[in-house]
């Protein structure tokens, strides 16, 4: 039973619809524009091999990611309740898969992502304050606790904070783009000299560049986890998801245009900090480039960390309501009206991971299973459109094509991630399935006996 179908008496322990269109965009943009763009610009330049292909790679790469948002927009308008992917699998009739989606989220993706971002913030702060070792981990823990309390006390307050921090994280990029655009060297960009060390040329180089951009666009569907707390979700969810895709695309393409007009592709590909190098070439900014970029990095990752702590606990909340997770995760704070237990436990697990593993270990730990969930989510549309209860308020254009493109792009990421960290990804996926299915059947049998 969805939130929209429940009686007032049943809603006493329910999350309420308090967030508007702005929050949808803030969560989507805030999650997507993360630390990845600080390195991906150089990686894409190396793969594309020329200035022209660098810009085209981000343009085409962003365009082919838009179908994924169209898919999520349709799904969110059909099932406007908290839980995101878990709900879509459940409604498609794949309850074991729905449970595994949430089980994997809790043990293999969501807390590790919080840990990764908290550690990244602490590392970036090292530019201003010399922190390392155990102290660095304590700083990371402090950030997790701060945002845990922010999103614990009020979903409205959390939404406003997320909107403010998202605006703040975008402003420095707009500053670099706005000022840098006046100093673009046309001859530098139009020459498009191929990178001497590039291993591929022509269309092969362009495809390599497009593939290298995919991680930069990941995270735009984050608001789907909170559909049950969005006002007028049938309109605001599709509108917010689609606007998010175009905002991120516009930001990245403009940034790449300025970078290609101020730096050669060789300079970009050889730099460990391409954004900092770009800022150093812009008058009025150059002498403060290091400080500005360090502040940018901290704000950018803070926005992503805040967003994840805000939306990720909603999947366990949704599962617990269905009797497929520990009952306490369905608790809603009587005063703050937030899923406080789910938020607290997820943050506590993240803190344990901060002390238990390194940043690189965490990356290999959670990436592959997250992508597999995304791939299968797009496939649910093929099943759901044949069901009588599937009545989305928004229907994407050219549905078969959009679904196919979304699955192909995610499949490309799955393959590249498997090649990068096969052992960590397979181990975490295997452990999640082996431990998850017995737990699912235990809870399912218990629910049947209760009914």
Secondary structure by P-SEA (a helix, b strand, c coil): ccccccccccccccccccccaaaaaaaaaaaccccccccaaaaaaaaaccaaaaaaaaaaaaaaaaaaaaaaaaaaaacccccaaaaaaaaacaaaaaaaaaaaaacccaaaaaaaaaaaaaaaacccccccaaaaaaaaaaaaaaaaaaaaacaaaaaaaaaaaaaaaaaaaaaaaaaaaacccaaaaaaccccccccccaaaaaaaaaaaaccccccccccccccccccccccaaaaaaaaaaaaaaaaaaaaaaaaaacccaaaaaacccaaaaaaaaccccccaaaaaaaaaaaaaaaaaaaaaacccaaaaaaaaaaccccccccccccccccaaaaaaaaaaaaaaaaacccaaaaaacccaaaaaaaaaaaaaaaaaaacccccccccccaaaaaaaaaaaaaaaaaaaaaaacaaaaaaaaaaaaaacaaaaaaaaaaaaaac
